[in-house]
């Protein structure tokens, strides 16, 4: 599934730098949100500003906005072309910079593309470790990566953007391996609940039994008033840091 189709018409390119561009755009189709990808993954929408300098979490037709776009495809942006979203939403790392800086080459999680890959990985794990959840990400290529539970998600992802992230646990029964727990609990990437589509597709490609959705859901929001990231608990959209009202839609960029 798509994270949500959207089309942006470039009105003007205001600022351009290596791999980024700030543009005035008009939404001409669908709904557009930060984190959405365009042009077959070559352009990512980083943020949206409307009403002067106020950041917002969505823009829909026929409204205009100022946005920052990044990626290999921004060099081809010019006035009056239209770009279309495609693929899953990509989540960039939003955790502490020092944790990302500490990631060393070779610390990436094990890539699991097939059931044989999974069984080979499982055979390398101690019995007591298999009884606990593991850190996982779905990387930018859509592949499942697994790492020990206390691993940082940004290390598991090799510092890259992800399509999903959280914790996952497995059980083995008479019909083979299955997933007994899976969440989107990652404070490094704070993925939205709609990341389940990418997670489910990655698991289906591996060929391992899975639930119909996250067994534990975490709702992340960034407070517009103080800028801190909060977890919404029991449907109460109130910032735990300043008491401000949290947005209804995902906005952690």
N, C-alpha and C positions, 0 to 999 in steps of 0.2 A: 504494500500500500504506500501511497504517497503521503508525506507528512502534511500535505495540503497544497493544492495547485494555486499558483498565483502568477500574475504577469505585471511587470513594471515597465513603463515607458520612461526612458531617460529624457528629461527635459534639458538638463545641462550638467556638465561635469565641472564642479566648483573647485575641487582640489584633487591632485593626482600625485601619487608617490609610488615607490617600489611595492607592487602587490596590493595597493589600496587605492580607493577613490571615494571622495565624498561627492554625491550627486543630488540634484533635485530631481525627483521622480514623480510620476503619477501612477497610481494603481489602476490598471485597466482590466483586471480580471482576477477572480478568486479572492483569497485573503492572504496577506503577506505578514510574516512575523520574523523577528530576529532569529537567526540560526538557520533560516530556510536557505536551500541551495538552488542555484540557477545554472542554466547553460551546461547541463550534464555534469554538475559538480564542480565546474571551473570558477564559479563565482558564489560567494557566501555573503548573505546579508548580516552585518555585524550589529547595527543599531538603527533605530528610526527616531527622528525628531520631528515634532509638529508643534504648533502653537508657540512659535518663537524658538526657545531652546529646551523645550520639555520633551524628554524621552518617553516614548509610548511603546506598547507591546504589540500593536496590530495596526494595519492600515488596509482599508478596503476601498473599492471603487465608489465614487470617482475621485477620491481625495488625493491630494499631493502631500509630499513630505520630503525632508532631507534625510538621506541615508548614507551610511558608510558601507561600501562593498569591498570585499577582499578576495584574493585568489589569482590564479594564473590568467583568468579570463578578463580581468579588469582593464588590461591594456587595450582591448578592442572596444571599449565603451565609448559611445559618442552620442550626441544629441539626436533624439527622435527614433532611436532603435528601441525595440521591445525585447526584454529578456523574460524567459519562462522558467518557473521552478521545476525541478525534476529530482526524484529520489527522496531519500529520508533526510530529516533534519540532522545536521551535524552539530555536535556540542564541543566547543572549545574548553580548555581547562580554565577554571575560575577560582581555583584554590590558592593557597599561599605560594608566592613566587619562589620562596626558598626550597619548597618541596620539589617543585618542578626542576629547579636548578640542580638539585642533588641527584637527579636521575642519571644513571650512567649507561653507556652503550652496553647492550647485551642483557639488560634487565627486563626486556619485554616479556609478556606472558606467552605461554605456549600456544601456537596457532592450532586450532582444532577445526578441520574442514570435513572430516569423514568419521564414521563410527570406528573405523580402524585407528584413526588418530586418537580418538577419545580413549579407546581401550588400551592403547599403548601408553598414553598419559596416565590413566588410572592405575595401570600395573606398576608405575614408578612411584606411586603414593603409598605412604604407610597406612595401615588399616585405621589407626586412630585419626589420621588426617582426613581420610575419606568420610569420617563421621561428622566433620565440621564443614561449614560453608567455605567457599573459595571466592576470591576476587575474580571478577570477569569484566571484560569489555567486548563490545562489538566494534572492531576497528573501522577505519574509513573505507576499507575494501569490503566490509560486510562480513568479515571473518570473526569467529569467536576466539577469544584469547583467555586463557586461564592462568591464574597465579595463586600462590598461598594467600590465605585470608588477610594477613596483616600487610600485604603488599599495597602500595599506593596505586590507585587506578591510573594515574598519569604515568607511572613506571610500567604498568602492565601494557599501556597503550604506546609505549615508546615516545612519550611526550606529544603524540598526535591527537587530532580531533577524533571523536568517537560518534557512533550512531546509538550507542547504549552502554550503560555501565551499572554495576551493582554487585550484589552478592548472590551466589548460587550454590545449592547443595544437591547431592545426588544420592540415589538409593538403588540397590540392585535386588530385583525380585526374580520370579520364575520366568518372566518374559524378557529379562535383560535390564539394562540400565534405564533409569528414568530420573527426571528432575522432580525433587520433592519440595524445594523452596527456590524462589528466584525473586529478586527485588530490583528496584532502581536506586538503591541506597548508595550514592556516591557523592560526597560533599566536594569532591574535586571537580566533577563535571555537572552535578545537579540536573540530570536529565529529566525531562517531562514524562508524564505517564504515557504519552503517545509514542515514546521510544519502544514500547512493547512490540510494535510491528516489526522493527528491525531485529529485535532480539528473537522474536518467534521465527522469523525467516532464517536467521543464522542457525538456530537450533534444529529447524526442520531440515536444513541442508546436511547437518551432521547425522540426522536420523535417530535422534534420541527422544524418548517420550517426554512430553512437557505438559504443564497446565495450560489453561485457556487465557491466562493473564498473570500479572505479577501476584505472587502470593502475599507479598508485603509491599504496599505502595507508599512512596514518600512524595509529598507535594512541596516543591521548592518554589520560593518566590523571593525576589529582591525588593526590599522596601524602597519606595520612591523617596520617602522623607529622609532616611538616614543612610541608605545605600548598603545596608547589611543584608545578608541572605538569611532568611528564616525558613523553618519548616512549619507548614500549616498543620495544626493538630486539631482533630475532631471537627474539621470544617470551619475553624475559627481563623479567618483571614486577618490576623492582627500580628504586627511585628513584635517579637519577644524582646527586642532591644529598645525600641522607642514608643511602642504602643500605636504606631501609625497603621492605617489600613493598607493591607496588601492587595496587589492587583488580582483580578480574577483569572487572568491568563498568564502562562509562563513567561518570564522576562529576565532570566538569569544569564546575562551576557556581560 
